């Protein structure tokens, strides 16, 4: 009996220690993200959606705490799903209270990562579940999977380089289900891909595929101050 009680106690202690470890790791990630009050970034954006013909475009990204984000396409409309506001990790980690769960270990490329799940405590929160793949050495998030209440499920992958000390990625890949993508008002789908004309059934099939947006950032201007009017 004593042996059973000891094992139960040891198991509970182990769970408590793991919970403390992942909470501490998430806090370190937040601490790094909080170093950035605002930024302006320049780069290129490539949109890969089967039913849209969108050329590679030069873009400007603007961010200001706590959650203001704008992506400006210098040549027109940026076809970005609503969930793309979460390309800013501050928005993911400061979106209210949540429970942090240890979901084990994995690898992203050659990097060992800790997998952490965030469960919002608010039953009416827009985000239902977030899974983070965290580099425990550099305290940055390499990948996220997010399920939302109204905007489907999407994934985010990030590559880091010279701005890793600020927790800012050099490359962002945003993947989403095109069936959950809501076009801006007044904008229609362009199915002309240079091949034969699509039937209504073929068009519907195309809308149920994966879409992807890739942003390659060339430079950041960090904590220089950005006017609120930029986000209007």
ABEGO torsion letter per residue (X at the ends): XAAAAAAAAAAAAAAAAAAAAAAAAAAAAAAAAAABABBBBBBBBBBBBAABBBBBBBBBBBBBOAABBBBBBAAEBBBBBAAAAAABAAAAAAAEBBBBBBAEBBBBEABBBBBBBBBBABAABABABBBBBBBAAAGBBABBBBBBAAAEBBBBBBBBBAAAAAGBBABBBBBBBAAABBBBBGBBBBABAGBBBBBAAAAAAAAABBBBBBBBBABBBBGAEBBAAAAX
